[in-house]
Amino acid sequence: MVHVARILVVDADADSRLMVTRFLKLHDHKVSEYAALEHVPSAAGADAFEVAVINQAPGRTNVDELVKKIMQENNDIKVIAITDATPNVVNGSPVGHEFIFRPAELATIENTIRKVLGLP
């Protein structure tokens, strides 16, 4: 049985956002995409999503701020951050969240979504 995940994609780069969104939809996920977290309508708040994939900023501080904002709306949401930071910089980040280090392949994003949702 296929699990249709409800995914929020936040990416300031329109081409990257479209590519990730199309790929996830091809894998039967329900995806909403926005250029910035501030653009997510309150009616479609983070509680409407199981997973947030954010590809917003090169620095960890910005990623951490986005994770905190998303978790304020829904403490249960899993966050996958695509980042330029190095693995030793993101140690100590909230448990249950994952980091994908650039360059990121689309299959890695899908596999990470399945991992955080506990899917095979």
C-alpha contacts under 8 A as a table, 3 or more apart, distances in Angstrom:
res1	aa1	res2	aa2	distance
3	H	29	H	7.87
4	V	28	D	5.93
4	V	29	H	4.72
4	V	30	K	6.48
5	A	29	H	5.03
5	A	30	K	6.06
5	A	49	F	7.90
5	A	50	E	6.56
5	A	51	V	7.48
6	R	29	H	6.32
6	R	30	K	4.92
6	R	31	V	6.05
6	R	48	A	7.21
6	R	49	F	4.80
6	R	50	E	5.36
6	R	51	V	6.57
7	I	29	H	7.08
7	I	30	K	6.13
7	I	31	V	4.80
7	I	32	S	6.41
7	I	49	F	5.44
7	I	50	E	6.10
7	I	51	V	4.92
7	I	52	A	5.69
7	I	53	V	7.26
8	L	31	V	5.94
8	L	32	S	5.13
8	L	33	E	5.91
8	L	34	Y	7.87
8	L	46	A	7.79
8	L	49	F	6.20
8	L	51	V	6.26
8	L	52	A	4.55
8	L	53	V	6.14
9	V	17	R	7.04
9	V	20	V	7.91
9	V	21	T	7.07
9	V	31	V	7.06
9	V	32	S	6.18
9	V	33	E	4.59
9	V	34	Y	6.31
9	V	52	A	5.86
9	V	53	V	4.85
9	V	54	I	5.94
10	V	17	R	7.21
10	V	33	E	5.91
10	V	34	Y	5.04
10	V	35	A	5.60
10	V	36	A	5.67
10	V	37	L	6.33
10	V	52	A	7.46
10	V	53	V	6.27
10	V	54	I	4.74
10	V	55	N	6.19
10	V	56	Q	6.73
11	D	14	A	7.10
11	D	16	S	7.11
11	D	17	R	5.35
11	D	33	E	7.76
11	D	34	Y	6.54
11	D	35	A	5.02
11	D	36	A	6.43
11	D	54	I	5.99
11	D	55	N	4.80
11	D	56	Q	5.11
12	A	17	R	7.36
12	A	34	Y	7.75
12	A	35	A	4.42
12	A	36	A	6.13
12	A	55	N	7.32
12	A	56	Q	5.77
13	D	16	S	5.44
13	D	17	R	6.05
13	D	35	A	7.07
14	A	17	R	5.08
14	A	18	L	6.06
14	A	35	A	7.16
15	D	18	L	5.22
15	D	19	M	6.16
16	S	19	M	5.14
16	S	20	V	6.19
17	R	20	V	5.34
17	R	21	T	6.01
17	R	33	E	7.01
17	R	34	Y	7.88
17	R	35	A	7.73
18	L	21	T	5.08
18	L	22	R	6.01
19	M	22	R	5.31
19	M	23	F	6.16
20	V	23	F	5.15
20	V	24	L	6.18
20	V	106	L	6.81
21	T	24	L	5.27
21	T	25	K	6.15
21	T	31	V	6.40
21	T	32	S	7.71
21	T	33	E	6.89
22	R	25	K	5.11
22	R	26	L	6.16
23	F	26	L	5.13
23	F	27	H	6.62
23	F	106	L	7.14
24	L	27	H	5.05
24	L	28	D	6.72
24	L	29	H	5.69
24	L	30	K	7.89
24	L	31	V	7.12
24	L	110	E	7.08
25	K	28	D	4.97
25	K	29	H	4.98
25	K	30	K	6.39
25	K	31	V	6.56
26	L	29	H	7.39
34	Y	37	L	6.82
34	Y	39	H	6.26
34	Y	40	V	6.44
35	A	39	H	6.90
36	A	39	H	5.44
36	A	40	V	7.34
36	A	56	Q	7.59
37	L	40	V	5.51
37	L	66	L	7.42
37	L	70	I	7.99
38	E	41	P	7.95
40	V	44	A	6.62
40	V	45	G	6.68
41	P	44	A	5.29
41	P	45	G	6.37
42	S	45	G	4.78
44	A	47	D	7.60
44	A	48	A	5.97
45	G	48	A	5.92
45	G	49	F	7.92
45	G	73	E	6.64
46	A	49	F	5.50
46	A	70	I	6.17
46	A	71	M	7.82
46	A	73	E	5.35
46	A	74	N	5.65
46	A	77	I	7.47
47	D	50	E	7.56
47	D	73	E	6.22
47	D	74	N	5.01
47	D	77	I	7.43
49	F	52	A	7.09
49	F	77	I	6.80
50	E	76	D	7.55
50	E	77	I	5.10
50	E	78	K	6.31
51	V	77	I	5.53
51	V	78	K	4.72
51	V	79	V	5.74
51	V	80	I	7.37
51	V	113	I	7.20
52	A	77	I	7.07
52	A	78	K	6.26
52	A	79	V	4.79
52	A	80	I	6.08
53	V	79	V	6.04
53	V	80	I	4.76
53	V	81	A	5.90
53	V	82	I	7.44
54	I	63	V	7.83
54	I	79	V	7.44
54	I	80	I	6.25
54	I	81	A	4.87
54	I	82	I	6.09
55	N	81	A	6.07
55	N	82	I	4.86
55	N	83	T	6.64
56	Q	62	N	7.73
56	Q	63	V	7.08
56	Q	82	I	7.73
56	Q	83	T	7.94
57	A	60	R	7.70
57	A	62	N	6.05
57	A	63	V	6.54
57	A	83	T	6.98
58	P	62	N	7.74
58	P	83	T	5.72
58	P	84	D	5.06
58	P	85	A	6.78
59	G	62	N	5.75
59	G	63	V	6.75
59	G	83	T	7.26
59	G	84	D	6.80
59	G	85	A	6.25
60	R	63	V	4.97
60	R	64	D	6.03
60	R	83	T	7.37
60	R	85	A	6.13
60	R	89	V	7.51
60	R	90	V	7.01
61	T	64	D	5.13
61	T	65	E	6.25
62	N	65	E	5.11
62	N	66	L	6.36
63	V	66	L	5.14
63	V	67	V	6.23
63	V	81	A	6.87
63	V	83	T	7.76
64	D	67	V	5.05
64	D	68	K	6.23
64	D	93	S	7.78
65	E	68	K	5.16
65	E	69	K	6.24
66	L	69	K	5.07
66	L	70	I	6.11
67	V	70	I	5.22
67	V	71	M	6.08
67	V	79	V	6.73
68	K	71	M	5.11
68	K	72	Q	6.16
69	K	72	Q	5.20
69	K	73	E	6.93
70	I	73	E	5.50
70	I	74	N	6.47
70	I	75	N	7.89
70	I	77	I	7.69
71	M	74	N	4.82
71	M	75	N	4.58
71	M	76	D	7.29
71	M	77	I	6.65
72	Q	75	N	6.31
74	N	77	I	5.66
78	K	96	G	6.36
78	K	97	H	5.67
78	K	116	V	6.59
78	K	117	L	7.87
79	V	96	G	7.67
79	V	97	H	4.95
79	V	98	E	6.43
80	I	97	H	5.88
80	I	98	E	4.79
80	I	99	F	5.62
80	I	100	I	7.16
80	I	112	T	7.61
80	I	113	I	7.63
81	A	97	H	7.89
81	A	98	E	6.37
81	A	99	F	4.85
81	A	100	I	6.14
82	I	99	F	5.86
82	I	100	I	4.72
82	I	101	F	5.84
82	I	102	R	6.70
82	I	104	A	7.35
83	T	99	F	6.92
83	T	100	I	6.30
83	T	101	F	5.22
83	T	102	R	6.02
84	D	101	F	5.87
84	D	102	R	5.63
85	A	89	V	6.24
85	A	90	V	7.06
85	A	101	F	7.00
86	T	89	V	5.39
86	T	90	V	6.94
86	T	101	F	7.24
87	P	90	V	5.53
87	P	91	N	6.67
87	P	101	F	7.77
88	N	91	N	5.51
90	V	93	S	5.82
90	V	99	F	7.89
92	G	95	V	8.00
93	S	97	H	7.65
94	P	97	H	6.16
96	G	116	V	6.98
97	H	116	V	7.43
98	E	112	T	7.47
98	E	116	V	7.66
100	I	104	A	6.52
100	I	108	T	7.88
100	I	109	I	7.66
101	F	104	A	6.29
104	A	108	T	6.74
104	A	109	I	7.44
105	E	108	T	5.25
105	E	109	I	6.75
106	L	109	I	5.17
106	L	110	E	6.52
107	A	110	E	5.11
107	A	111	N	6.07
108	T	111	N	5.06
108	T	112	T	6.01
109	I	112	T	5.14
109	I	113	I	6.22
110	E	113	I	5.13
110	E	114	R	6.34
111	N	114	R	5.13
111	N	115	K	6.17
112	T	115	K	4.86
112	T	116	V	6.22
113	I	116	V	5.38
113	I	117	L	6.24
114	R	117	L	5.21
114	R	118	G	6.02
114	R	119	L	4.84
114	R	120	P	6.69
115	K	118	G	5.06
115	K	119	L	6.02
115	K	120	P	7.57
116	V	119	L	7.78
